[in-house]
Each structure stands twice: as structure tokens, then as C-alpha cells.
Amino acid sequence: MAFSIWSKLSGIISLTILLSGCQLASRKMAEPSIIESEMHYAEGKGDAFLYDVKIFRDGKKNSVRLDIYRVEDRLALFARGYLGKGVLKGLVLADSTVVYFPTENEFYSGRLNELISKSCSEKNNLEKMLIDLFVKRPVDIDYSMTDFYVNILSDKGEKQQFRLESTNCAEKAELQYEFRENRFILDKIDFSNRDESFRFKAELRKFRFNTKIPAEKMALPIPPDAVQINL
């Protein structure tokens, strides 16, 4: 796989480019052990976000809306086109990720580290970092288990900007946080690779803190006839 760590990370956030354009090594029917652990979750309270997303790739632009729900150490994502059609669903846990493509009836299950390019470190705990970015500013995250670092672009006032980079990867992400309802919230995401052949931009449309999250939003059951994607 030639994808870099940030292409895959941004792909998980957008849920529209993950594994796209990739020559998959193999496909097989879902294993019973995966189907039986459908990752159900009880109803609870958490945060809900809606982002408008634009993806620029090889001169083409696509737009989707991205729903994100965070309850404790779980992050659930649902990408849909502007006509309402579901693109795919994702569930990020502290140490694993599952992404399901309803139209293709295919899914990926594993670690985000398995999606990174050879030029990037495989030691990074990307799941935890991704979950933390929705409740903490980058300067407040523990990077001891990663090779990432933060450049502070602006940390004064109610709008603050940061650039998140890796010591081994060429890509970068600029993140803007805005202070709302007594906490900083991830307001804008701007990711690009070195030659800018790929760019991902997301802007927060609306949000709700400490709201009731239905159990079905935080679970991702995989149909028994779904085909597993192997990298």
C-alpha cells in the first residue's frame, strides 16, 4: 500500500476516501468471530458533531456531510452525500477501527497503523489520538506513544490554530479550535499532502454537547454476508 499515514487518517475522518483507489490484496467473507462481536453499545450521553467536508483529489472535488458521535472512548462516524445517501460508517475504539461500506457490503477491521505507508512509524496509537482531537486541543494531547508533534500557529483568544505533523511523514494537518460553551471545539480541519494532489477540508456546521446518543449510533454490526477487506 502506498498510502501515507495522514492520507489514511484524513480518510477515516471523512469516511469517503478510506481505501479508495487502493488495489486491495484480497477479499473474503467475514469471519464468525468478527460477526459475533458486533460492537453493540448501551445508550449514553456524549457529543455530536456535523461537518461539511470537501475533498480535492487529482483535480476533482467531492462533497459530503460527516456526522461524528463521541461517547467516552468511542468515536462513531457516518458519511453521507448531500442527497442523503450513506457512503460508509465507521467505529473507532481505543485500539481498533471498523469501517463498513453499505453499498459494496464490504468492511475493514484492524488498526489504523496497518494503513500507513512504509515511510511512517508503525508505533503510533492513531485511534486514541483521533478520539482525543474531538475533546482536546492538540497541545493538550499526550504524544508519548506517537512520533507526532504540534506547531502552535495561534493560541490566544477564542479561536486557536495548530499544525499537527509527524517526524516521519510529509503530510500535515492544520486544525482550528473555537471556544464554545466553555470548551474548545474542533471547528476546522485542513489537511494536505506535500504536492497538494490531495486536500481535505472540513468545517463544523453544528454540534451538541452532553446530549443523549442512541445506542445504534455507537454500534456497528456487520452483516453476515459482508466481505472483509484484507490489505
Buried (B, 14 or more C-beta within 10 A) or exposed (E): BEBBBBBBBBBBBBBBBBBEEBEEEEEEEBEEEBBEEEBEBEEEEBBBBEBBBBBBBEEEEBEBBBBBBBBEEBBBBBBBEEEEEBBBBBBBBEEEBBBBBBEEEBBBBBBBBEBBBEEBBEEBBBBBBBBBBBBBBBEEBEBEEBBBEBEEEEEEEEEBBBBBBBEBBBBBBBBBBBEEEEEBBBBBBBBBBEEEEBBBBBEBEEBBBEEEBEEEBBBBBBEEEBBBBEE
